[in-house]
Amino acid sequence: MEVQHFSHHHPLVFIQDHSVASKPGLCLGCEKPVEGWSYGCNQCEFYLHKGCAELELGPQIQHPFHPEHPLTLLPQSPYGGANWCSLCCKIFQGFAYNCYDCEFDLHINCALIQSSIAANFPNSLHPHPLHFIQNHNKEVEPDCTGCQKPISGPFYYCSDCNDWMCRICYEEVDISYGHYRCPASRCHYIAHVCCATDKAIWDGTIMLEGYDESIGELMVASEIKHSYHDHNLRLTFSGKTKDDDSQCDGCTRPISTPFYSCKQCKFFLHKDYAELPKEMRHPFHKHLLTLPNSHNEDNISWCCACCRWYQGFSYRCYRDCSFRIDIHCMLFSDTLKHPCHEHLLFLVHNNEGTSCSACFKRLDSGAVAYRCMKRCDFNLDVGCATLPFTAWYKYDRHPLTLTYSYDSEPARLHCDLCEKKREPYHWFYYCADCVNSLHLNCAVGDLPYMKLGNKLEFYHPHPVTVVKNIWNCPPCKVCGELCNGQALKCKESECNFTVHWGCRWRLK
């Protein structure tokens, strides 16, 4: 028995016992394991529960959770990847009912939930009509807006409030009053008038009506000419470089595909960084930021977002405020979903009186940071938010993993590199196989965004080179301690000079 289903281009064959199919898998409709009766295409490894395949799903419906527009049934996400259900907030990849204009999506289980208007709900508690949902089969798991605890059992849902949250102060926006909104049809950015015109946020520029600052669709070029290099760069989608230690000249991290490279020079550039526009606006700063036309690899700069020294590409503000930001931070937006925390984090500009939940440093009042808005008292400064998830330690053959959990084991509360105490609540890097623990700075180094081998001019007769010492570490000429990891070294034959990065200023 075969059926032609809207979600697949081949006929689906009835499978009485899915265990006899070529490969077990998930139902592409509800994303639950396929067992027992099902329909499938073994050629494409596409399977549906019998019940999911026989659901009478209308190609277009008018749903009470989104009364403004009809929802269209799609076999998969319209965004080219995973989808986010607007009701239960779960990520999914199966069937979806979608409003393209509003980016409103419901996966099938939530679309089929029955609800009724709660006629007797007191207006003093909420101004809009609420939907009463009696049975949601544990599909909906967001936190209750009132008590901040996970939803369990019947609940009330407001379809009017779902999207209108100010992206600056993260309080509700009453759209019956004046407000600012992004004119792009599929963008939900909205802000209170007082928030959008705050001097810390707005640079005073008034956009003409109809002004469009969006960037068109990028064509993927196999060969490009970049302003930071003299020769043409060719695109590599897969494979390795001849030198496994190659670093991207844009971000200074180890190179990985896809990337652009120069055949004549050891110049590498990740594809994402090669395609950055000349000018960008960013939530970290109120003025327009510009990528300079050229890059001096001997020059070092201070990132005003993550507060680290860097040597790669950067965006700069040319409005006399000396703001610079490296491209790691430039790729972050005003929201962050980080594995360290269960809730979405939002960028906040005023952080006076708060501390970072990773390193416990006090945040400056003018510094930007990511904050949880669900009464969790959880904050991340940009430096900790941009930490790599893995790091390497010379005495460990495994990568160390960035670890967020409380460490109560006294025997592990020391750093295996510097041999100093670790605080139990602070983040650290850890190898579970070898039981190695390192401070954050000990694992990533003082110069995580410096390219090894580059030469710098400092308070020394000769240029010094950025090196990474692993074995036979020489002593620092300033403090006398061994220069483990990254350091500055003079490679002139008659000179025996090595210094810690942190000790360089004492050479004056």
N, C-alpha and C positions, 0 to 999 in steps of 0.2 A: 504494500500500500504506500502511495506517495502523495505528498501535498506540495503545492507551490506556494511558499510563504513569502510575504512582502519583504521580509528581512534578509532574504538570501536569493542569489541569482540561479542556483541549482535546485532541482526538486529535492525535497527532504524525504528520506525513506523511514518508514516506521520500524523502530527497534524495540522488540519485546522485552529484552533484558540488556540494559546498557553495558553490562560487564563483558558482553561478547563483542562489543564494538572495538574497532582497531585501537582506539585510545580513549581512556576516560577523560572527562572534562567537566566544565561548568556550563550551565544553561546560559546561552547568550541573551536570554530574555530577562531572567531574574537574578542571574549570577550566582545561583546556588548549585551544589553538586548534582549532576545528573545521575539518577538511579532509577531502575525499573523501566517502565514504558517511556519512550521518548521518540522524537523525530531527529534525524541527523543526516549530515553530509560528511561521510568519512574522508572524502577527497580533500575537503577544506577544514576538517576537524571542527565543524559547526554543528552544535547540538541544542535542542530545545526540549524541555519537559513536554510531555503530551498535553498537560494542562495549559502551559504557556503558549504552545503552538495553536491550540484550539480556542484561545481567548477571543471573544468578539470585541475587538478593539476598533473604535471608530477612527478613520484617518484624520479627523479633526473634531475636537470637542470644545465646548464652552464649560470651563471648570470654575467652581465657586472660589477656589483659592487664587485665581487670577481672572477676575471678571472683565478686565479691560479689553483683552484680546482673546481670540480662539487659540487653542494649543494644537499643534500639528504632531502627529505620531511619526517618530523617526526610528530607524533600526539601530542607530548608534549616535554618539555625541556629535553635534554639528561643529564642534570646536577642534576637531582633529586629535582628540585624546580623551582623557577621563572627563566625566561630567560631575556637577555638584547639584544635588537635589535641593531645590529652594525651600522645601518643607522640613525634611529630616536632617539636612546638612551632611548627608553621607556622600562619599565619592562613589560613582558607579560608571559602568561602561556599556550597560545593556540598553533595552528599549527606553525611549524617552518621549514624553510629551513636552514640546518646546514652543516658546514664544520667541522668535528670532529678534524682534525689535527690542524686547525688554530683557533678554537673556534670562528668562524665567524657565526653569526646567523641573519636571517631576519624573522620577522613575516610576515604573509601572505599579509597584506596590503602593506607593503614596497616591498615585493618580486614582487608584481604585478605592481609596479610603472613603467611607461614607461620613458625611457631616451634616449638621443642621444649624441654623441660626439660633444663637442663644438669646431668646427674646427678653429674658428677665435679668440679664447681667447688668449690675448697677453702672450707670454712666459716670458716677463719681470715681470709679476705679479705672475706667478706660473709655475714651470718647467715641470709639468706632464700633460698629457691629462685630461681634465675635462668632466664630464657628465653633460649635461644640463637637468634639471628636470622642466618641464613646469607646471605640475599639480600633486600635491601630496595629495590632499584632506585633507590638514591640519594634515597629519600624522607626518610630520617632524617638530620638534620644538627645535632643538639645537640652540645655538648661532652662529651667523656669525663670522667666524675667523677674518674678517677684522674690523668690527665695534663693535663686541661683543654683538649685539642686537639679540633678537629672530628672527629666520627665518620666513618670511612671503612671500607668492607668489613664483614665479619661483626662482631657485637657481642653483649654480654650486656645484658639488661634486667630490672630488678626491678619488678614491679607493686606490691609491698607498700610500697616506700619513696616512691612517686611523690608522695604528698600530705602526708606527715607531717613538715613542717618548721616549727619554732618561728618564729612571726612576730615575735619580739622579738630573739633572738640568731641566728636563721637556721641553727641546727644541727638535726640529725635528732632527732625525738622518738620514743622507744621507747614505743609506746602500751600495752605490757604493764605499764607502771608508771603511777603517778599523773600526771595532766596536766590542764590547763584547756582546754576546747573550747567554741566558740560553739554554743548549743543550736539555732540556726536550721537547718532541714533542709538548706538548700542553701549553707551557709557553711562554708568550710574553715579558719576561723581556729582555730589551736591554739597552745599555749604550754607550755613547761616550768613546773612549779610554782615553782621558784626565780626564773624570769624574770617570771612574772605577778605575783608578790608582792613584787618589788623596789620599794623606796620611791620610786625615780625614775619608776616606771611606774604603780604602784597607789596610789590615794588613800585606801585603807582601807575604802571602801564595800563592803558585802556585799549582793549582790542576792538577793532572796527567790526561792525556787524557782518557776519558772513565770513570772518577770518578763520582760516583753517590751518592749524599748525601741525596737522597729522603728516606722517611719513607714508608715502605710497608703498605698494608691495615691492619687496626687494627681489631682484633677479639674482639668482645664484650664478656668479661668474666663475669660470674655471681659472681665469687669470686676471689679476687686478694690479693697478698702480696705486700705492698708498703713499700719503704725504710724509710718513715717517721713515721711508726707505727709498734709496735711489733706484733700485731695480724692480722689475715686475715680480709679483708673487703668484705662485701656482697653488691651486687648491688640492689638498689630499683628504679623501673621505675615510680611508681605512689604512691599516698598516702601521709600521713604526718608523721612527727616524733612525739614521745610522748610529747616532749617539743617544743612548737611552737617558742621558742626563740633560737633554735639551730642554730649555725653558722658553716659555712664551715671552716675547719682548714687550707685550702689552701688559700682562698681569704678573709676569715673572714666576708663575707656577709651572710645574712640569707640563710639557706639551702633551696634548691628547687630541685625537681626531674628533671632528674635522678641523683642519688648520691650513693656513697659507704659509708658504715658505719660499725662500730665495735659494735658487740653485747655486749661485755664486758665493753667497755669504751664509753664515750661521744665523739667519734671521728667521724667526718663527712667530706666527701670530694666530691665535685661536680664531676661528671663523666668526664667533659672536662679537669679538672685539674689533675685527677688521670691518664689520658692517655697521659700527656705531656712527650715528650722524654727526655732522660738524657741530651742531648746536643742539642743546637739550635743556628743557626745564626739568627740575627735580624737586621733590618735596623736602629735601634736606636744606634747600636754600631758595630765597625768594627771587633772585635775579637769574637771568638767562646765563647758562654756562656754556663755554666754548672749548672745543678740542683744538689745541694749538696746531699750527701747520707743520711744525717740525718737533723733533724730540732729541734732546741731548742726553745720551745714555749715561754720561758721567755726572749728571745733575741729580740731586736727591731732593725730595719734597716731603712736606708733612701733610697728611690727609686730615682735613678738619672734621671729618665724620667719624672715622674709627680711631683717630689719634695714633697713627703709626707712620713711621718713615717708609717711603716707597720709592721705586726707581722706574716704574713702568709708565704707561700712558695716564694722563689725568685730564680732567676738565677744570677750567679756571673761570673765575668771575673777573671781568675787566671793569667793574664799577667801583674801584678803589676800596674794596673790602677784603682783599687778599684771601678770598675763599678758594681753596683747592680741594679736589676730591679724587681719589684714585678710582679706577674703573671697576674694582671689586664692589665698592660701595655704590657706584653709579648705577649698577644693575639692580639694586634693591629698590622696592617701591614703598608706598605708604602703609602697606599691610605685610605681615610676615607669618607664615605657617611654619613653625619650628618644631622639630621632633621632641624638644625638651618640654613642651607645654601642650596641654590638650586643647586649648582655645586659640583662636586667631589673635595675633598681636597687632596693635595699631601704633603708627608713628605719632609721637607726642612731642611738641616743641618746648613746653614749659615743664621741667622736671625737678624743680626746686624741692628739696626735702626728701627725695627718693634715692634709693640705692639700687645698683645692678644686682639681680638675683643670681648671677653667675660668679662674679668676682667680688661682690659686696662693696665696691667703691662707691662713694657718694657722687651723685650726678650733679654737674653744674646746672644752674638755673637756665642757662642759654643753650645747653647741649640737647640734641635730639636723642630720643631713645624709643624703643618699642615697649608698649604696655598692654597688659590684659585688662579689658574693660568689664570683666565679670567679677569684680570684688575679690580677685585672687591675690592682690598686692604683688604682682609679678612684673618685673621690668628687666629689659635687656638693653645695655648700651650697645652702640653700633659695633664697637670693637669685638665684643663677645658674640654678637649676632652673626658676624662674618667669619668666625673661627672655622677652620677646616674640620671636617668630621673625622679625619684620620691624620696621624702624624707618625714619624719614624724616630726610633731610638737606636743608637749604634750597637747596643748590646742585646737587641731583640730582633729576631728574624721575622716577627709578625708586625703588622701595622698596629699602632696604638689607637684606641677608639675614644672619641670625646665622650665623657661620662658625666651625667647630670645628677645622678642619684646620691643620696646621703651615704657616706662611707663611715660605718661605725666600728670597723675592725682596727683596733689600735696598732696592730703590727704593720698595717699598710699606710698609716698616716705620716708618711715621709716621702720625699721625692727621691727617686733612685738616681737622678742626675746630680742635683746639688746637695743631696743628703740633708736637706732642711725640712722642718715640719710642714705638713699640709693641713689646712683647715678642713674639717669633715664635711662642711656644707658647701665648700667651694667646688666649682667644676674642676675636672682634672682629666688627663689622658691615661688610659689604662689598657693593659694587655692581660686578658683573663687566662691565657695559656701559660704565660711566663710570670704572671703576678707582678708586673712592673707598673709603677704609678709615677706620673710626672706632673709638676705644676704646668699650667697653661703656657707660661712664657718659656719655661725650660724645654717644652716639647716643640713649640713652633719657632723659638728663637727670637732674638731681638730684631732680626731683619727678615721677616717672612716674605717680604715683597721686594727684596733686592736680588738682582741677577748675579750669580756667582761669576767671578772673573772680571767684572767691571772695575775700572780704576777710578779712584776718587782723589781729589786734592784736599789734603788736610794739613794740620800743623806739623809737617814733616818735610824734610828737604826733597823727597821723591814722592811720586804718586803711590798711593796704597791700593791694594787689590782686595776685593771682597772674597773671602775664602771660607770654607767650611772644614774645620779641623775635626777629624775623627780619631786618628791614632797619632801618637807621639806629639801631643799638644804642647806647644811652646808656652812659656810664661808670658803674661802681659807685662809690657815695659812700664806700665803705670802702677798697677796694684800688686803685681807679682804672682797672682793666681793663674792657674792654667787656663788657656783660651780654648775651652771646649766649644764645639759648634762654630757658629759664624763669628768671624773676627775680621780685622783689617791687617793686612800683611804687606810689608815692603819686599818686593821680589828682586831688588837690585842685588847683584852678587856680593858687593862689599858691605851690605847692610843686613843686620840680623834684627828685624824690628817687627813685632806683632803686638796688637793692642785690642782690648775689648771695645766693642762699639760704645758701651756706656762710659768708658774711660777716655774717649777721644777728646772730650772738651777740656780735660785736665792737662792737655799738652800745650795749652796757650802759654 
